[in-house]
Amino acid sequence: MSEFLDILTHGRRLQGAIKELSIGELESVQEKLSNIIDKRKEKALEEEKKAQEKREKLAAIKRQMEEAGLDVDDLKALTEDSGKKTGKKRPIKYKLVDSNGAEHPWTGIGRMPRVYKEALDGGQSLDNFSIN
């Protein structure tokens, strides 16, 4: 806790800190504190009102769901079904086995892999690697 709060919340320390203030200054401080307290109370009431409205809306939705014969699991299933749709994998059209024995599959779509390019530059045909 900060030193200011220690003084403010401790009676004797507060008296010692404000002993040099005049009555007018003390009344001014009291008025400022009252304003702060009033604003805090208003804010707390607003938040409670919003929370109450939210609870009422949730209760109304719950009643509507019960009337429709639905429950929360139905909503969860709805969100799970609408997941990201993935397309089919493209079939591999070509397969090349390099000198190290590693296989290099390629669908034939997109940029040609370097091993295929090197093989074609070496005089081979792309048909040699076709998987029909």
Contacts in CASP RR format, 6 or more apart in sequence:
PFRMAT RR
TARGET T0000
AUTHOR 0000-0000-0000
METHOD contacts of the structure
MODEL  1
MSEFLDILTHGRRLQGAIKELSIGELESVQEKLSNIIDKRKEKALEEEKK
AQEKREKLAAIKRQMEEAGLDVDDLKALTEDSGKKTGKKRPIKYKLVDSN
GAEHPWTGIGRMPRVYKEALDGGQSLDNFSIN
6 13 0 8 1.000
7 13 0 8 1.000
7 14 0 8 1.000
7 17 0 8 1.000
8 14 0 8 1.000
18 26 0 8 1.000
18 29 0 8 1.000
21 29 0 8 1.000
65 71 0 8 1.000
65 72 0 8 1.000
90 107 0 8 1.000
90 109 0 8 1.000
91 107 0 8 1.000
92 105 0 8 1.000
92 106 0 8 1.000
92 107 0 8 1.000
92 131 0 8 1.000
93 106 0 8 1.000
93 107 0 8 1.000
93 108 0 8 1.000
93 130 0 8 1.000
93 131 0 8 1.000
94 105 0 8 1.000
94 106 0 8 1.000
94 107 0 8 1.000
94 108 0 8 1.000
94 116 0 8 1.000
94 126 0 8 1.000
94 129 0 8 1.000
94 130 0 8 1.000
94 131 0 8 1.000
95 103 0 8 1.000
95 104 0 8 1.000
95 105 0 8 1.000
95 106 0 8 1.000
95 129 0 8 1.000
95 131 0 8 1.000
96 103 0 8 1.000
96 104 0 8 1.000
96 106 0 8 1.000
96 115 0 8 1.000
96 116 0 8 1.000
96 119 0 8 1.000
96 129 0 8 1.000
97 103 0 8 1.000
97 104 0 8 1.000
98 104 0 8 1.000
98 115 0 8 1.000
104 113 0 8 1.000
104 115 0 8 1.000
104 116 0 8 1.000
106 112 0 8 1.000
106 113 0 8 1.000
106 116 0 8 1.000
106 129 0 8 1.000
112 120 0 8 1.000
116 126 0 8 1.000
116 129 0 8 1.000
119 128 0 8 1.000
119 129 0 8 1.000
120 126 0 8 1.000
END
